[in-house]
Structures are given as structure tokens and as C-alpha cells.
Amino acid sequence: MTSDGRWIVSGSRDRSVIFWNAETGEPYLVMKGHENSVVQLASGHSSRIFATGSEDKTVRVWSYSE
């Protein structure tokens, strides 16, 4: 979950990172960048930066703004 509690962020087998609306459960934003399943996700408690790890053996650092 993002630090403001608005979004739940998940990784997916379809190689995407998805932002879900925490109130409605609806997907809001889909981001792609890995070449294989996203299997790890880590975020800071007070920043808009997070990292993902993939079965393609890469780590990506992402940032977002609202």
C-alpha cells in the first residue's frame, strides 16, 4: 500500500505492476517494464519510490506522482 493509503500496488505474472484503488478495489494504473513475471515489490513508507524484482533477473526502481 502506498504511504497515503490510496493505492495498493502489486506485481503480476503478466510482467506488470498494478496500482489498485484501495477503496474500490478497481485497477487504476498498469505499468510494464519487465520481461518476465514480477515476483518482488518493495516500497518506502514515506516516498513515492518503489522497486520490483522479476524472474527475468532484473530489479527496477520506479517513481510515481499523483
PDB file of N, H, CA, C and O in Angstrom:
ATOM      1  N   MET A   1       0.846  -1.172   0.000  1.00  0.00           N
ATOM      2  CA  MET A   1       0.000   0.000   0.000  1.00  0.00           C
ATOM      3  C   MET A   1       0.895   1.240   0.000  1.00  0.00           C
ATOM      4  O   MET A   1       1.941   1.267   0.649  1.00  0.00           O
ATOM      5  N   THR A   2       0.466   2.259  -0.735  1.00  0.00           N
ATOM      6  H   THR A   2      -0.383   2.237  -1.262  1.00  0.00           H
ATOM      7  CA  THR A   2       1.239   3.495  -0.753  1.00  0.00           C
ATOM      8  C   THR A   2       1.148   4.195   0.594  1.00  0.00           C
ATOM      9  O   THR A   2       0.258   3.912   1.395  1.00  0.00           O
ATOM     10  N   SER A   3       2.076   5.108   0.833  1.00  0.00           N
ATOM     11  H   SER A   3       2.799   5.338   0.182  1.00  0.00           H
ATOM     12  CA  SER A   3       2.145   5.762   2.138  1.00  0.00           C
ATOM     13  C   SER A   3       0.894   6.560   2.481  1.00  0.00           C
ATOM     14  O   SER A   3       0.582   6.730   3.660  1.00  0.00           O
ATOM     15  N   ASP A   4       0.177   7.048   1.488  1.00  0.00           N
ATOM     16  H   ASP A   4       0.430   6.910   0.530  1.00  0.00           H
ATOM     17  CA  ASP A   4      -1.053   7.798   1.761  1.00  0.00           C
ATOM     18  C   ASP A   4      -2.280   6.900   1.876  1.00  0.00           C
ATOM     19  O   ASP A   4      -3.375   7.389   2.158  1.00  0.00           O
ATOM     20  N   GLY A   5      -2.116   5.594   1.663  1.00  0.00           N
ATOM     21  H   GLY A   5      -1.227   5.197   1.434  1.00  0.00           H
ATOM     22  CA  GLY A   5      -3.221   4.647   1.809  1.00  0.00           C
ATOM     23  C   GLY A   5      -4.201   4.619   0.657  1.00  0.00           C
ATOM     24  O   GLY A   5      -5.215   3.926   0.733  1.00  0.00           O
ATOM     25  N   ARG A   6      -3.927   5.352  -0.407  1.00  0.00           N
ATOM     26  H   ARG A   6      -3.103   5.915  -0.469  1.00  0.00           H
ATOM     27  CA  ARG A   6      -4.869   5.416  -1.527  1.00  0.00           C
ATOM     28  C   ARG A   6      -4.758   4.243  -2.480  1.00  0.00           C
ATOM     29  O   ARG A   6      -5.746   3.854  -3.102  1.00  0.00           O
ATOM     30  N   TRP A   7      -3.555   3.669  -2.602  1.00  0.00           N
ATOM     31  H   TRP A   7      -2.753   3.985  -2.096  1.00  0.00           H
ATOM     32  CA  TRP A   7      -3.307   2.654  -3.623  1.00  0.00           C
ATOM     33  C   TRP A   7      -2.686   1.402  -3.027  1.00  0.00           C
ATOM     34  O   TRP A   7      -1.865   1.472  -2.112  1.00  0.00           O
ATOM     35  N   ILE A   8      -3.081   0.279  -3.549  1.00  0.00           N
ATOM     36  H   ILE A   8      -3.747   0.222  -4.292  1.00  0.00           H
ATOM     37  CA  ILE A   8      -2.419  -0.989  -3.284  1.00  0.00           C
ATOM     38  C   ILE A   8      -1.646  -1.316  -4.552  1.00  0.00           C
ATOM     39  O   ILE A   8      -2.193  -1.234  -5.652  1.00  0.00           O
ATOM     40  N   VAL A   9      -0.384  -1.682  -4.406  1.00  0.00           N
ATOM     41  H   VAL A   9       0.060  -1.748  -3.512  1.00  0.00           H
ATOM     42  CA  VAL A   9       0.473  -1.933  -5.558  1.00  0.00           C
ATOM     43  C   VAL A   9       0.831  -3.415  -5.574  1.00  0.00           C
ATOM     44  O   VAL A   9       1.232  -3.973  -4.553  1.00  0.00           O
ATOM     45  N   SER A  10       0.685  -4.048  -6.733  1.00  0.00           N
ATOM     46  H   SER A  10       0.359  -3.595  -7.562  1.00  0.00           H
ATOM     47  CA  SER A  10       1.000  -5.475  -6.842  1.00  0.00           C
ATOM     48  C   SER A  10       1.795  -5.750  -8.110  1.00  0.00           C
ATOM     49  O   SER A  10       1.731  -5.003  -9.086  1.00  0.00           O
ATOM     50  N   GLY A  11       2.545  -6.845  -8.065  1.00  0.00           N
ATOM     51  H   GLY A  11       2.597  -7.453  -7.272  1.00  0.00           H
ATOM     52  CA  GLY A  11       3.240  -7.342  -9.244  1.00  0.00           C
ATOM     53  C   GLY A  11       2.435  -8.492  -9.825  1.00  0.00           C
ATOM     54  O   GLY A  11       1.586  -9.070  -9.147  1.00  0.00           O
ATOM     55  N   SER A  12       2.704  -8.821 -11.083  1.00  0.00           N
ATOM     56  H   SER A  12       3.394  -8.351 -11.634  1.00  0.00           H
ATOM     57  CA  SER A  12       1.884  -9.809 -11.756  1.00  0.00           C
ATOM     58  C   SER A  12       2.712 -10.729 -12.653  1.00  0.00           C
ATOM     59  O   SER A  12       3.813 -10.382 -13.081  1.00  0.00           O
ATOM     60  N   ARG A  13       2.158 -11.899 -12.924  1.00  0.00           N
ATOM     61  H   ARG A  13       1.264 -12.181 -12.577  1.00  0.00           H
ATOM     62  CA  ARG A  13       2.795 -12.841 -13.843  1.00  0.00           C
ATOM     63  C   ARG A  13       2.810 -12.309 -15.273  1.00  0.00           C
ATOM     64  O   ARG A  13       3.620 -12.749 -16.089  1.00  0.00           O
ATOM     65  N   ASP A  14       1.919 -11.364 -15.583  1.00  0.00           N
ATOM     66  H   ASP A  14       1.261 -11.007 -14.920  1.00  0.00           H
ATOM     67  CA  ASP A  14       1.887 -10.812 -16.943  1.00  0.00           C
ATOM     68  C   ASP A  14       2.925  -9.700 -17.140  1.00  0.00           C
ATOM     69  O   ASP A  14       2.850  -8.949 -18.113  1.00  0.00           O
ATOM     70  N   ARG A  15       3.902  -9.593 -16.211  1.00  0.00           N
ATOM     71  H   ARG A  15       3.963 -10.203 -15.421  1.00  0.00           H
ATOM     72  CA  ARG A  15       5.026  -8.670 -16.274  1.00  0.00           C
ATOM     73  C   ARG A  15       4.668  -7.243 -15.889  1.00  0.00           C
ATOM     74  O   ARG A  15       5.455  -6.330 -16.139  1.00  0.00           O
ATOM     75  N   SER A  16       3.510  -7.025 -15.292  1.00  0.00           N
ATOM     76  H   SER A  16       2.871  -7.766 -15.088  1.00  0.00           H
ATOM     77  CA  SER A  16       3.072  -5.674 -14.988  1.00  0.00           C
ATOM     78  C   SER A  16       3.104  -5.386 -13.487  1.00  0.00           C
ATOM     79  O   SER A  16       3.155  -6.289 -12.652  1.00  0.00           O
ATOM     80  N   VAL A  17       3.071  -4.094 -13.186  1.00  0.00           N
ATOM     81  H   VAL A  17       3.029  -3.360 -13.864  1.00  0.00           H
ATOM     82  CA  VAL A  17       2.880  -3.580 -11.837  1.00  0.00           C
ATOM     83  C   VAL A  17       1.547  -2.850 -11.884  1.00  0.00           C
ATOM     84  O   VAL A  17       1.324  -2.016 -12.761  1.00  0.00           O
ATOM     85  N   ILE A  18       0.662  -3.159 -10.946  1.00  0.00           N
ATOM     86  H   ILE A  18       0.844  -3.837 -10.233  1.00  0.00           H
ATOM     87  CA  ILE A  18      -0.686  -2.604 -10.992  1.00  0.00           C
ATOM     88  C   ILE A  18      -0.960  -1.786  -9.743  1.00  0.00           C
ATOM     89  O   ILE A  18      -0.713  -2.244  -8.628  1.00  0.00           O
ATOM     90  N   PHE A  19      -1.474  -0.572  -9.929  1.00  0.00           N
ATOM     91  H   PHE A  19      -1.675  -0.199 -10.835  1.00  0.00           H
ATOM     92  CA  PHE A  19      -1.967   0.260  -8.838  1.00  0.00           C
ATOM     93  C   PHE A  19      -3.473   0.034  -8.755  1.00  0.00           C
ATOM     94  O   PHE A  19      -4.193   0.234  -9.733  1.00  0.00           O
ATOM     95  N   TRP A  20      -3.944  -0.386  -7.580  1.00  0.00           N
ATOM     96  H   TRP A  20      -3.359  -0.549  -6.785  1.00  0.00           H
ATOM     97  CA  TRP A  20      -5.361  -0.642  -7.333  1.00  0.00           C
ATOM     98  C   TRP A  20      -5.906   0.436  -6.409  1.00  0.00           C
ATOM     99  O   TRP A  20      -5.225   0.845  -5.469  1.00  0.00           O
ATOM    100  N   ASN A  21      -7.110   0.897  -6.660  1.00  0.00           N
ATOM    101  H   ASN A  21      -7.663   0.565  -7.424  1.00  0.00           H
ATOM    102  CA  ASN A  21      -7.761   1.841  -5.770  1.00  0.00           C
ATOM    103  C   ASN A  21      -8.084   1.107  -4.466  1.00  0.00           C
ATOM    104  O   ASN A  21      -8.801   0.107  -4.487  1.00  0.00           O
ATOM    105  N   ALA A  22      -7.571   1.584  -3.346  1.00  0.00           N
ATOM    106  H   ALA A  22      -6.988   2.396  -3.329  1.00  0.00           H
ATOM    107  CA  ALA A  22      -7.746   0.900  -2.064  1.00  0.00           C
ATOM    108  C   ALA A  22      -9.198   0.900  -1.593  1.00  0.00           C
ATOM    109  O   ALA A  22      -9.597   0.012  -0.840  1.00  0.00           O
ATOM    110  N   GLU A  23      -9.990   1.872  -2.019  1.00  0.00           N
ATOM    111  H   GLU A  23      -9.666   2.593  -2.631  1.00  0.00           H
ATOM    112  CA  GLU A  23     -11.395   1.936  -1.598  1.00  0.00           C
ATOM    113  C   GLU A  23     -12.295   1.056  -2.456  1.00  0.00           C
ATOM    114  O   GLU A  23     -13.180   0.377  -1.934  1.00  0.00           O
ATOM    115  N   THR A  24     -12.075   1.064  -3.771  1.00  0.00           N
ATOM    116  H   THR A  24     -11.357   1.616  -4.195  1.00  0.00           H
ATOM    117  CA  THR A  24     -12.996   0.360  -4.671  1.00  0.00           C
ATOM    118  C   THR A  24     -12.483  -1.005  -5.116  1.00  0.00           C
ATOM    119  O   THR A  24     -13.262  -1.855  -5.545  1.00  0.00           O
ATOM    120  N   GLY A  25     -11.161  -1.215  -5.012  1.00  0.00           N
ATOM    121  H   GLY A  25     -10.528  -0.523  -4.663  1.00  0.00           H
ATOM    122  CA  GLY A  25     -10.583  -2.463  -5.495  1.00  0.00           C
ATOM    123  C   GLY A  25     -10.419  -2.518  -7.001  1.00  0.00           C
ATOM    124  O   GLY A  25     -10.062  -3.559  -7.553  1.00  0.00           O
ATOM    125  N   GLU A  26     -10.677  -1.408  -7.666  1.00  0.00           N
ATOM    126  H   GLU A  26     -10.967  -0.562  -7.218  1.00  0.00           H
ATOM    127  CA  GLU A  26     -10.552  -1.348  -9.125  1.00  0.00           C
ATOM    128  C   GLU A  26      -9.121  -1.031  -9.527  1.00  0.00           C
ATOM    129  O   GLU A  26      -8.447  -0.259  -8.844  1.00  0.00           O
ATOM    130  N   PRO A  27      -8.637  -1.619 -10.635  1.00  0.00           N
ATOM    131  CA  PRO A  27      -7.308  -1.246 -11.120  1.00  0.00           C
ATOM    132  C   PRO A  27      -7.329   0.182 -11.634  1.00  0.00           C
ATOM    133  O   PRO A  27      -8.289   0.612 -12.272  1.00  0.00           O
ATOM    134  N   TYR A  28      -6.248   0.919 -11.346  1.00  0.00           N
ATOM    135  H   TYR A  28      -5.468   0.570 -10.827  1.00  0.00           H
ATOM    136  CA  TYR A  28      -6.165   2.319 -11.751  1.00  0.00           C
ATOM    137  C   TYR A  28      -5.084   2.542 -12.808  1.00  0.00           C
ATOM    138  O   TYR A  28      -5.291   3.267 -13.781  1.00  0.00           O
ATOM    139  N   LEU A  29      -3.925   1.904 -12.601  1.00  0.00           N
ATOM    140  H   LEU A  29      -3.757   1.315 -11.811  1.00  0.00           H
ATOM    141  CA  LEU A  29      -2.789   2.128 -13.481  1.00  0.00           C
ATOM    142  C   LEU A  29      -2.025   0.827 -13.648  1.00  0.00           C
ATOM    143  O   LEU A  29      -1.786   0.116 -12.672  1.00  0.00           O
ATOM    144  N   VAL A  30      -1.643   0.510 -14.869  1.00  0.00           N
ATOM    145  H   VAL A  30      -1.837   1.088 -15.662  1.00  0.00           H
ATOM    146  CA  VAL A  30      -0.831  -0.673 -15.158  1.00  0.00           C
ATOM    147  C   VAL A  30       0.475  -0.191 -15.776  1.00  0.00           C
ATOM    148  O   VAL A  30       0.477   0.542 -16.765  1.00  0.00           O
ATOM    149  N   MET A  31       1.596  -0.617 -15.171  1.00  0.00           N
ATOM    150  H   MET A  31       1.595  -1.212 -14.368  1.00  0.00           H
ATOM    151  CA  MET A  31       2.920  -0.234 -15.657  1.00  0.00           C
ATOM    152  C   MET A  31       3.651  -1.493 -16.091  1.00  0.00           C
ATOM    153  O   MET A  31       3.596  -2.513 -15.404  1.00  0.00           O
ATOM    154  N   LYS A  32       4.330  -1.429 -17.222  1.00  0.00           N
ATOM    155  H   LYS A  32       4.374  -0.600 -17.780  1.00  0.00           H
ATOM    156  CA  LYS A  32       5.088  -2.583 -17.717  1.00  0.00           C
ATOM    157  C   LYS A  32       6.531  -2.179 -17.939  1.00  0.00           C
ATOM    158  O   LYS A  32       6.821  -1.039 -18.302  1.00  0.00           O
ATOM    159  N   GLY A  33       7.441  -3.130 -17.717  1.00  0.00           N
ATOM    160  H   GLY A  33       7.205  -4.056 -17.421  1.00  0.00           H
ATOM    161  CA  GLY A  33       8.846  -2.838 -17.919  1.00  0.00           C
ATOM    162  C   GLY A  33       9.728  -4.069 -17.805  1.00  0.00           C
ATOM    163  O   GLY A  33      10.862  -4.067 -18.284  1.00  0.00           O
ATOM    164  N   HIS A  34       9.220  -5.117 -17.176  1.00  0.00           N
ATOM    165  H   HIS A  34       8.299  -5.119 -16.788  1.00  0.00           H
ATOM    166  CA  HIS A  34       9.993  -6.344 -17.039  1.00  0.00           C
ATOM    167  C   HIS A  34       9.701  -7.284 -18.214  1.00  0.00           C
ATOM    168  O   HIS A  34       8.693  -7.148 -18.908  1.00  0.00           O
ATOM    169  N   GLU A  35      10.602  -8.226 -18.409  1.00  0.00           N
ATOM    170  H   GLU A  35      11.420  -8.336 -17.845  1.00  0.00           H
ATOM    171  CA  GLU A  35      10.441  -9.205 -19.482  1.00  0.00           C
ATOM    172  C   GLU A  35       9.921 -10.547 -18.977  1.00  0.00           C
ATOM    173  O   GLU A  35       9.783 -11.492 -19.754  1.00  0.00           O
ATOM    174  N   ASN A  36       9.631 -10.636 -17.671  1.00  0.00           N
ATOM    175  H   ASN A  36       9.744  -9.869 -17.039  1.00  0.00           H
ATOM    176  CA  ASN A  36       9.088 -11.860 -17.084  1.00  0.00           C
ATOM    177  C   ASN A  36       8.258 -11.461 -15.866  1.00  0.00           C
ATOM    178  O   ASN A  36       8.114 -10.272 -15.581  1.00  0.00           O
ATOM    179  N   SER A  37       7.717 -12.427 -15.154  1.00  0.00           N
ATOM    180  H   SER A  37       7.833 -13.393 -15.386  1.00  0.00           H
ATOM    181  CA  SER A  37       6.835 -12.178 -14.012  1.00  0.00           C
ATOM    182  C   SER A  37       7.475 -11.272 -12.970  1.00  0.00           C
ATOM    183  O   SER A  37       8.666 -11.393 -12.682  1.00  0.00           O
ATOM    184  N   VAL A  38       6.684 -10.364 -12.403  1.00  0.00           N
ATOM    185  H   VAL A  38       5.717 -10.266 -12.637  1.00  0.00           H
ATOM    186  CA  VAL A  38       7.126  -9.522 -11.293  1.00  0.00           C
ATOM    187  C   VAL A  38       6.833 -10.297 -10.015  1.00  0.00           C
ATOM    188  O   VAL A  38       5.674 -10.568  -9.699  1.00  0.00           O
ATOM    189  N   VAL A  39       7.884 -10.653  -9.279  1.00  0.00           N
ATOM    190  H   VAL A  39       8.825 -10.433  -9.535  1.00  0.00           H
ATOM    191  CA  VAL A  39       7.718 -11.532  -8.120  1.00  0.00           C
ATOM    192  C   VAL A  39       8.081 -10.870  -6.791  1.00  0.00           C
ATOM    193  O   VAL A  39       7.821 -11.444  -5.733  1.00  0.00           O
ATOM    194  N   GLN A  40       8.671  -9.685  -6.823  1.00  0.00           N
ATOM    195  H   GLN A  40       8.882  -9.219  -7.683  1.00  0.00           H
ATOM    196  CA  GLN A  40       9.043  -8.958  -5.616  1.00  0.00           C
ATOM    197  C   GLN A  40       8.648  -7.501  -5.770  1.00  0.00           C
ATOM    198  O   GLN A  40       8.721  -6.936  -6.862  1.00  0.00           O
ATOM    199  N   LEU A  41       8.229  -6.899  -4.668  1.00  0.00           N
ATOM    200  H   LEU A  41       8.170  -7.357  -3.781  1.00  0.00           H
ATOM    201  CA  LEU A  41       7.910  -5.483  -4.667  1.00  0.00           C
ATOM    202  C   LEU A  41       8.258  -4.925  -3.298  1.00  0.00           C
ATOM    203  O   LEU A  41       7.884  -5.503  -2.277  1.00  0.00           O
ATOM    204  N   ALA A  42       8.969  -3.809  -3.269  1.00  0.00           N
ATOM    205  H   ALA A  42       9.273  -3.340  -4.098  1.00  0.00           H
ATOM    206  CA  ALA A  42       9.326  -3.159  -2.002  1.00  0.00           C
ATOM    207  C   ALA A  42       9.130  -1.662  -2.157  1.00  0.00           C
ATOM    208  O   ALA A  42       9.472  -1.083  -3.188  1.00  0.00           O
ATOM    209  N   SER A  43       8.574  -1.041  -1.123  1.00  0.00           N
ATOM    210  H   SER A  43       8.297  -1.512  -0.285  1.00  0.00           H
ATOM    211  CA  SER A  43       8.362   0.405  -1.175  1.00  0.00           C
ATOM    212  C   SER A  43       8.766   1.030   0.147  1.00  0.00           C
ATOM    213  O   SER A  43       8.767   0.385   1.195  1.00  0.00           O
ATOM    214  N   GLY A  44       9.109   2.313   0.063  1.00  0.00           N
ATOM    215  H   GLY A  44       9.108   2.837  -0.789  1.00  0.00           H
ATOM    216  CA  GLY A  44       9.417   3.080   1.261  1.00  0.00           C
ATOM    217  C   GLY A  44       8.129   3.554   1.911  1.00  0.00           C
ATOM    218  O   GLY A  44       7.095   3.669   1.252  1.00  0.00           O
ATOM    219  N   HIS A  45       8.196   3.825   3.189  1.00  0.00           N
ATOM    220  H   HIS A  45       9.036   3.732   3.724  1.00  0.00           H
ATOM    221  CA  HIS A  45       6.990   4.236   3.904  1.00  0.00           C
ATOM    222  C   HIS A  45       6.584   5.677   3.635  1.00  0.00           C
ATOM    223  O   HIS A  45       5.410   6.021   3.771  1.00  0.00           O
ATOM    224  N   SER A  46       7.521   6.514   3.261  1.00  0.00           N
ATOM    225  H   SER A  46       8.475   6.234   3.150  1.00  0.00           H
ATOM    226  CA  SER A  46       7.180   7.922   3.093  1.00  0.00           C
ATOM    227  C   SER A  46       7.581   8.487   1.740  1.00  0.00           C
ATOM    228  O   SER A  46       7.594   9.704   1.556  1.00  0.00           O
ATOM    229  N   SER A  47       7.903   7.628   0.802  1.00  0.00           N
ATOM    230  H   SER A  47       7.893   6.639   0.951  1.00  0.00           H
ATOM    231  CA  SER A  47       8.325   8.134  -0.503  1.00  0.00           C
ATOM    232  C   SER A  47       7.432   7.587  -1.606  1.00  0.00           C
ATOM    233  O   SER A  47       6.625   6.684  -1.383  1.00  0.00           O
ATOM    234  N   ARG A  48       7.586   8.137  -2.772  1.00  0.00           N
ATOM    235  H   ARG A  48       8.241   8.871  -2.953  1.00  0.00           H
ATOM    236  CA  ARG A  48       6.835   7.665  -3.944  1.00  0.00           C
ATOM    237  C   ARG A  48       7.763   6.903  -4.877  1.00  0.00           C
ATOM    238  O   ARG A  48       7.660   6.990  -6.101  1.00  0.00           O
ATOM    239  N   ILE A  49       8.665   6.159  -4.268  1.00  0.00           N
ATOM    240  H   ILE A  49       8.749   6.088  -3.274  1.00  0.00           H
ATOM    241  CA  ILE A  49       9.603   5.329  -4.995  1.00  0.00           C
ATOM    242  C   ILE A  49       9.430   3.894  -4.531  1.00  0.00           C
ATOM    243  O   ILE A  49       9.266   3.641  -3.338  1.00  0.00           O
ATOM    244  N   PHE A  50       9.465   2.954  -5.466  1.00  0.00           N
ATOM    245  H   PHE A  50       9.598   3.160  -6.436  1.00  0.00           H
ATOM    246  CA  PHE A  50       9.405   1.547  -5.093  1.00  0.00           C
ATOM    247  C   PHE A  50      10.248   0.750  -6.071  1.00  0.00           C
ATOM    248  O   PHE A  50      10.605   1.232  -7.146  1.00  0.00           O
ATOM    249  N   ALA A  51      10.558  -0.466  -5.682  1.00  0.00           N
ATOM    250  H   ALA A  51      10.268  -0.858  -4.809  1.00  0.00           H
ATOM    251  CA  ALA A  51      11.396  -1.337  -6.506  1.00  0.00           C
ATOM    252  C   ALA A  51      10.670  -2.639  -6.767  1.00  0.00           C
ATOM    253  O   ALA A  51       9.901  -3.110  -5.928  1.00  0.00           O
ATOM    254  N   THR A  52      10.913  -3.219  -7.924  1.00  0.00           N
ATOM    255  H   THR A  52      11.538  -2.837  -8.605  1.00  0.00           H
ATOM    256  CA  THR A  52      10.347  -4.517  -8.265  1.00  0.00           C
ATOM    257  C   THR A  52      11.463  -5.452  -8.696  1.00  0.00           C
ATOM    258  O   THR A  52      12.465  -5.028  -9.272  1.00  0.00           O
ATOM    259  N   GLY A  53      11.271  -6.730  -8.406  1.00  0.00           N
ATOM    260  H   GLY A  53      10.456  -7.075  -7.938  1.00  0.00           H
ATOM    261  CA  GLY A  53      12.174  -7.765  -8.863  1.00  0.00           C
ATOM    262  C   GLY A  53      11.405  -8.732  -9.738  1.00  0.00           C
ATOM    263  O   GLY A  53      10.224  -8.989  -9.509  1.00  0.00           O
ATOM    264  N   SER A  54      12.080  -9.263 -10.739  1.00  0.00           N
ATOM    265  H   SER A  54      13.040  -9.054 -10.925  1.00  0.00           H
ATOM    266  CA  SER A  54      11.410 -10.100 -11.715  1.00  0.00           C
ATOM    267  C   SER A  54      12.147 -11.414 -11.917  1.00  0.00           C
ATOM    268  O   SER A  54      13.328 -11.538 -11.592  1.00  0.00           O
ATOM    269  N   GLU A  55      11.436 -12.383 -12.454  1.00  0.00           N
ATOM    270  H   GLU A  55      10.477 -12.282 -12.718  1.00  0.00           H
ATOM    271  CA  GLU A  55      12.058 -13.642 -12.840  1.00  0.00           C
ATOM    272  C   GLU A  55      13.003 -13.463 -14.022  1.00  0.00           C
ATOM    273  O   GLU A  55      13.729 -14.394 -14.370  1.00  0.00           O
ATOM    274  N   ASP A  56      13.010 -12.286 -14.646  1.00  0.00           N
ATOM    275  H   ASP A  56      12.420 -11.530 -14.363  1.00  0.00           H
ATOM    276  CA  ASP A  56      13.986 -12.017 -15.697  1.00  0.00           C
ATOM    277  C   ASP A  56      15.343 -11.618 -15.112  1.00  0.00           C
ATOM    278  O   ASP A  56      16.259 -11.239 -15.841  1.00  0.00           O
ATOM    279  N   LYS A  57      15.454 -11.710 -13.779  1.00  0.00           N
ATOM    280  H   LYS A  57      14.709 -12.018 -13.187  1.00  0.00           H
ATOM    281  CA  LYS A  57      16.694 -11.438 -13.030  1.00  0.00           C
ATOM    282  C   LYS A  57      17.103  -9.972 -13.084  1.00  0.00           C
ATOM    283  O   LYS A  57      18.290  -9.646 -13.094  1.00  0.00           O
ATOM    284  N   THR A  58      16.098  -9.084 -13.118  1.00  0.00           N
ATOM    285  H   THR A  58      15.133  -9.349 -13.110  1.00  0.00           H
ATOM    286  CA  THR A  58      16.366  -7.658 -13.057  1.00  0.00           C
ATOM    287  C   THR A  58      15.600  -7.037 -11.904  1.00  0.00           C
ATOM    288  O   THR A  58      14.596  -7.576 -11.438  1.00  0.00           O
ATOM    289  N   VAL A  59      16.089  -5.903 -11.457  1.00  0.00           N
ATOM    290  H   VAL A  59      16.905  -5.466 -11.835  1.00  0.00           H
ATOM    291  CA  VAL A  59      15.410  -5.082 -10.474  1.00  0.00           C
ATOM    292  C   VAL A  59      15.175  -3.732 -11.124  1.00  0.00           C
ATOM    293  O   VAL A  59      16.063  -3.183 -11.776  1.00  0.00           O
ATOM    294  N   ARG A  60      13.989  -3.207 -10.946  1.00  0.00           N
ATOM    295  H   ARG A  60      13.268  -3.654 -10.416  1.00  0.00           H
ATOM    296  CA  ARG A  60      13.684  -1.876 -11.487  1.00  0.00           C
ATOM    297  C   ARG A  60      13.247  -0.981 -10.341  1.00  0.00           C
ATOM    298  O   ARG A  60      12.555  -1.420  -9.422  1.00  0.00           O
ATOM    299  N   VAL A  61      13.653   0.269 -10.403  1.00  0.00           N
ATOM    300  H   VAL A  61      14.216   0.626 -11.149  1.00  0.00           H
ATOM    301  CA  VAL A  61      13.239   1.280  -9.442  1.00  0.00           C
ATOM    302  C   VAL A  61      12.284   2.212 -10.163  1.00  0.00           C
ATOM    303  O   VAL A  61      12.594   2.736 -11.233  1.00  0.00           O
ATOM    304  N   TRP A  62      11.119   2.411  -9.563  1.00  0.00           N
ATOM    305  H   TRP A  62      10.867   1.986  -8.694  1.00  0.00           H
ATOM    306  CA  TRP A  62      10.055   3.200 -10.164  1.00  0.00           C
ATOM    307  C   TRP A  62       9.743   4.398  -9.263  1.00  0.00           C
ATOM    308  O   TRP A  62      10.024   4.369  -8.065  1.00  0.00           O
ATOM    309  N   SER A  63       9.172   5.430  -9.836  1.00  0.00           N
ATOM    310  H   SER A  63       8.944   5.453 -10.809  1.00  0.00           H
ATOM    311  CA  SER A  63       8.635   6.520  -9.044  1.00  0.00           C
ATOM    312  C   SER A  63       7.281   6.896  -9.645  1.00  0.00           C
ATOM    313  O   SER A  63       7.009   6.640 -10.818  1.00  0.00           O
ATOM    314  N   TYR A  64       6.451   7.501  -8.824  1.00  0.00           N
ATOM    315  H   TYR A  64       6.671   7.709  -7.871  1.00  0.00           H
ATOM    316  CA  TYR A  64       5.134   7.903  -9.306  1.00  0.00           C
ATOM    317  C   TYR A  64       4.747   9.225  -8.685  1.00  0.00           C
ATOM    318  O   TYR A  64       5.277   9.607  -7.642  1.00  0.00           O
ATOM    319  N   SER A  65       3.825   9.924  -9.320  1.00  0.00           N
ATOM    320  H   SER A  65       3.394   9.614 -10.168  1.00  0.00           H
ATOM    321  CA  SER A  65       3.259  11.141  -8.790  1.00  0.00           C
ATOM    322  C   SER A  65       1.765  11.100  -9.037  1.00  0.00           C
ATOM    323  O   SER A  65       1.278  10.381  -9.909  1.00  0.00           O
ATOM    324  N   GLU A  66       1.065  11.869  -8.268  1.00  0.00           N
ATOM    325  H   GLU A  66       1.461  12.453  -7.560  1.00  0.00           H
ATOM    326  CA  GLU A  66      -0.396  11.855  -8.417  1.00  0.00           C
ATOM    327  C   GLU A  66      -0.889  13.121  -9.062  1.00  0.00           C
ATOM    328  O   GLU A  66      -2.093  13.283  -9.265  1.00  0.00           O
TER     329      GLU A  66
END
